[in-house]
């Protein structure tokens, strides 16, 4: 129906243009050409009335045929062009209805005029993004459910053991219960950050990034020392950025937690902060197993973990790097990662203050 509607409108427009063109030409020929023809015939000995009759008869037939031919050509071309234009648009409309019904695999062929091809390409890109977001949403729900279920299961086990008298109600038991509650609290707070909950966030201020980086390294040094991991720090002075200090401290803490978790005993962690033309750059790199190339682009996703076993001893909840990305981008910066057989590097860049 849509195809016929577009074709009909194009056909009517084409007929109107053809009719107007023929009418303009007819008026010009009849008025100017008729007078010239009559003058020539009178000069040849014919009467003026006879000359006008001859001219009218011949021109009327010619223009009638021209009008019919123009109408037929206009209709054929309009129908062909209308179908060529309407078919890909109809495909997009049908695919959009399938998307609305939940079929995120609907795609359309990129055909027709360049503008329509651009529309189809934009639709396919949109559909790809929707399908990708739906997959991420489902994965997020599954992972979040798992992360919530683990401490809840532990709490249930402790409480049942206390109720049945299997565990004594001593401080150690309550400490274990408190650890699980704290774990749930940290997870909820992290989800608030990822969801963009503003709360009562302080206003950004000028922060000495070099000093903050060195402070974060001092806090992480004991944990690295316990694993016999060597820490090298090189942070310039006077690296001022406009940000929230507490959030930058959380960024550094998350990056160090990641390095502590995945650097083997006897390994090396290197931390640096330097001034670049694009702003202040901070990077932290560690030795250890490289991140597979297929996993590297996804390390910033919520709940995504390269370590798939979900063993708490070998991996966290999978949201530390997602929080880093969120907080850095909130401060107007960018994040990145690289990994090879020697080093795994995470970096972020923030605009310089002022």
C-alpha positions in Angstrom: 0.0 0.0 0.0 2.8 2.4 0.9 4.6 1.5 -2.4 1.4 2.2 -4.4 1.0 5.5 -2.5 4.4 6.8 -3.3 4.2 5.6 -6.9 0.8 7.2 -7.4 2.0 10.5 -6.0 5.1 10.5 -8.2 2.9 9.6 -11.2 0.4 12.4 -10.5 3.3 14.9 -10.2 4.9 13.6 -13.4 1.6 13.9 -15.3 1.2 17.4 -14.0 4.6 18.4 -15.1 4.2 16.8 -18.5 0.8 18.4 -19.0 2.1 21.8 -18.0 5.1 21.5 -20.3 2.9 20.5 -23.3 0.4 23.3 -22.5 3.1 25.9 -22.5 4.6 24.6 -25.7 1.2 24.4 -27.3 0.3 28.0 -26.4 3.6 29.2 -27.8 3.3 27.2 -31.0 -0.4 28.0 -31.6 0.0 31.8 -31.1 3.4 32.4 -32.7 3.6 29.5 -35.1 0.0 30.0 -36.3 0.6 33.5 -37.3 3.7 32.7 -39.1 2.1 29.8 -40.9 -0.9 31.9 -41.9 1.4 34.6 -43.3 3.3 32.1 -45.4 0.1 30.5 -46.8 -1.4 33.8 -47.6 1.8 34.8 -49.5 1.4 31.5 -51.4 -2.1 32.4 -52.5 -4.2 30.6 -49.9 -6.9 32.4 -48.0 -6.3 33.2 -44.3 -9.3 31.0 -43.2 -8.0 28.0 -45.1 -4.5 28.5 -43.7 -5.8 28.6 -40.1 -7.9 25.5 -40.7 -4.9 23.6 -42.1 -2.7 24.7 -39.2 -5.3 23.8 -36.5 -5.9 20.4 -38.0 -2.2 19.4 -38.2 -1.1 20.9 -34.9 -4.0 19.5 -32.9 -3.2 16.0 -34.0 0.5 16.4 -33.3 -0.1 17.9 -29.8 -2.7 15.3 -29.0 -0.2 12.5 -29.9 2.5 14.3 -27.9 0.3 14.6 -24.9 -0.6 10.9 -25.0 3.0 9.8 -25.4 4.2 12.2 -22.6 1.5 10.8 -20.3 2.4 7.2 -21.0 6.1 7.8 -20.5 5.5 9.8 -17.4 3.4 7.0 -15.9 5.9 4.3 -16.8 8.8 6.2 -15.4 6.9 7.3 -12.3 5.8 3.7 -11.6 9.3 2.4 -12.0 10.9 5.1 -9.9 8.2 4.9 -7.3 8.7 1.2 -6.9 12.5 1.6 -6.8 12.1 4.2 -4.1 9.3 2.5 -2.1 10.6 -1.1 -2.0 13.6 -0.4 0.3 11.5 2.0 2.4 8.9 -0.7 2.8 11.7 -3.2 3.8 12.9 -0.7 6.5 9.3 -0.3 7.8 8.7 -4.1 7.9 12.0 -4.6 9.7 11.2 -1.9 12.2 7.9 -3.6 13.0 9.9 -6.8 13.6 12.2 -5.0 15.9 9.3 -3.6 17.8 7.9 -7.1 18.1 11.2 -8.3 19.7 13.0 -9.7 16.7 16.4 -7.9 17.0 17.9 -9.9 14.1 15.8 -8.0 11.5 18.1 -6.4 8.9 17.4 -4.8 5.5 19.2 -4.9 2.2 21.0 -1.6 1.3 19.5 -0.8 -2.1 17.9 2.0 -4.0 19.0 5.6 -4.4 21.9 6.8 -2.3 19.7 8.5 0.2 17.6 5.3 0.7 20.8 3.2 1.0 22.0 5.6 3.7 18.7 5.1 5.5 19.0 1.4 5.3 22.6 1.5 6.5 21.6 3.7 9.4 18.8 1.3 10.3 21.1 -1.7 10.2 23.6 0.1 12.4 20.8 0.9 14.9 19.7 -2.7 14.8 23.2 -3.9 15.5 23.5 -1.6 18.4 20.1 -2.7 19.8 21.0 -6.4 19.5 24.4 -5.7 21.2 22.8 -3.8 24.0 20.2 -6.5 24.5 23.0 -9.1 24.8 24.8 -6.9 27.2 21.6 -6.4 29.2 21.0 -10.1 29.5 24.6 -10.8 30.5 24.5 -8.0 33.0 21.3 -9.4 34.6 22.9 -12.9 34.8 26.2 -11.6 36.2 24.5 -9.3 38.7 22.2 -12.1 39.8 25.3 -14.3 40.4 27.2 -11.6 42.3 24.1 -11.0 44.6 23.4 -14.7 45.0 26.8 -15.6 46.3 26.8 -13.5 49.5 23.1 -14.1 50.0 23.7 -17.9 49.9 26.6 -17.5 52.3 24.4 -15.5 54.7 21.7 -18.0 54.5 24.1 -20.8 55.3 25.5 -19.0 58.3 22.1 -18.1 59.6 20.8 -21.7 59.2 24.0 -23.0 60.9 23.5 -20.6 63.8 19.8 -21.5 64.1 20.6 -25.3 64.2 23.5 -24.9 66.6 26.1 -26.1 64.1 28.1 -22.8 64.4 28.6 -21.1 67.7 27.5 -17.5 68.0 31.0 -16.2 68.6 32.7 -13.1 67.3 34.4 -14.9 64.4 31.0 -16.1 63.0 29.6 -12.6 63.3 32.7 -11.2 61.6 32.0 -13.6 58.7 28.4 -12.4 58.5 29.5 -8.8 58.6 31.9 -9.5 55.7 29.1 -10.8 53.5 26.9 -7.8 54.4 29.8 -5.4 53.6 30.2 -7.2 50.3 26.6 -6.6 49.4 26.9 -3.0 50.5 30.0 -2.5 48.3 28.2 -4.1 45.3 25.2 -1.9 45.8 27.4 1.2 46.0 29.3 0.2 42.9 26.0 -0.3 41.0 24.9 3.2 42.1 28.1 4.6 40.5 27.6 2.6 37.3 23.9 3.7 37.1 25.0 7.4 37.4 23.3 8.0 40.7 24.5 11.5 41.7 23.7 11.6 45.4 25.5 14.4 47.1 28.6 14.4 45.0 31.1 17.3 45.7 31.9 19.8 43.1 35.0 19.2 41.0 38.2 21.0 42.1 41.8 21.3 41.1 43.6 18.1 42.1 47.3 17.4 42.1 47.2 14.2 40.2 50.9 13.4 40.8 50.5 13.6 44.6 47.2 11.6 44.5 48.9 8.8 42.4 51.8 8.6 44.9 49.4 8.4 47.8 47.5 5.6 46.1 50.8 3.8 45.6 51.7 4.1 49.3 48.4 2.6 50.2 48.8 -0.3 47.8 52.5 -1.0 48.7 51.9 -3.3 51.7 49.5 -5.6 49.7 52.0 -5.8 46.8 54.9 -6.4 49.3 53.0 -9.4 50.8 52.9 -10.9 47.3 56.6 -10.1 46.7 55.6 -7.8 43.9 58.0 -4.9 43.1 56.4 -1.5 42.7 58.0 1.3 40.6 56.4 4.8 40.7 57.2 7.8 38.6 54.8 10.7 39.0 55.5 14.3 38.0 54.8 17.2 40.3 52.3 19.9 39.4 49.9 17.7 37.4 46.7 19.6 38.2 43.4 18.3 36.8 39.8 19.4 37.4 38.1 16.4 39.1 36.7 15.1 42.4 39.5 13.8 44.6 37.6 11.0 46.2 36.6 9.6 42.8 40.1 9.8 41.5 41.3 8.0 44.6 38.7 5.3 43.8 39.9 5.1 40.3 43.5 4.5 41.5 42.3 2.0 44.2 40.4 0.0 41.5 43.4 -0.1 39.2 45.7 -1.2 42.0 43.2 -3.9 43.1 43.3 -5.2 39.5 47.1 -5.2 39.4 47.4 -6.9 42.8 44.9 -9.6 41.7 46.6 -10.5 38.5 50.3 -9.9 39.1 52.0 -13.2 40.0 54.2 -13.4 43.0 57.6 -12.0 42.2 56.2 -9.8 39.4 56.5 -6.1 38.8 53.9 -3.2 38.8 54.9 0.1 37.3 52.9 3.3 37.8 53.5 6.6 36.1 51.9 10.0 35.8 53.1 12.5 33.2 52.1 15.6 31.3 51.2 15.2 27.6 49.9 17.7 25.0 46.4 16.2 25.4 46.4 16.4 29.3 47.7 14.4 32.3 48.3 10.7 31.5 48.4 8.0 34.2 49.2 4.4 33.4 49.7 1.3 35.5 51.2 -1.8 34.0 51.9 -5.3 35.5 53.6 -8.5 34.5 51.6 -11.7 34.2 49.4 -13.5 31.8 48.3 -11.4 28.9 44.6 -10.5 28.3 43.4 -12.4 25.1 42.8 -10.0 22.2 39.1 -10.9 22.0 38.7 -10.0 25.7 40.7 -6.8 25.7 37.9 -4.5 24.2 35.4 -5.8 26.8 37.4 -5.4 30.0 35.6 -2.1 30.7 32.1 -3.7 30.5 30.1 -4.2 33.7 30.5 -7.6 35.2 32.8 -8.7 32.4 35.8 -10.8 33.6 38.6 -12.4 31.7 38.7 -15.0 34.4 35.5 -16.9 33.8 35.6 -19.2 36.8 34.1 -16.6 39.1 36.4 -17.8 41.9 36.6 -14.8 44.3 40.3 -15.6 44.9 41.1 -15.2 41.2 38.8 -12.3 40.3 36.5 -9.7 41.7 32.9 -8.8 40.8 34.0 -7.6 37.4 32.9 -4.0 37.9 36.1 -2.3 39.1 37.2 -1.3 35.6 33.7 -0.3 34.6 33.7 2.1 37.5 37.1 3.4 36.5 35.7 4.1 33.0 32.6 5.8 34.3 34.4 8.1 36.8 37.2 9.1 34.4 34.7 9.9 31.6 32.6 11.9 34.1 35.7 14.0 34.7 36.1 14.6 30.9 38.8 12.0 30.4 39.4 8.8 28.4 40.6 5.3 29.3 42.4 2.6 27.4 44.1 -0.8 27.8 46.8 -2.9 26.0 48.3 -6.3 26.7 51.1 -8.4 25.3 53.3 -11.3 26.5 55.4 -8.9 28.7 53.0 -6.3 30.2 49.3 -5.5 30.7 48.7 -1.8 30.8 45.7 0.3 31.8 45.7 4.0 31.3 43.6 7.1 31.7 44.0 10.7 30.5 42.4 13.8 32.1 42.4 17.4 30.8 44.8 19.6 32.6 43.2 22.2 35.0 42.9 25.8 33.8 
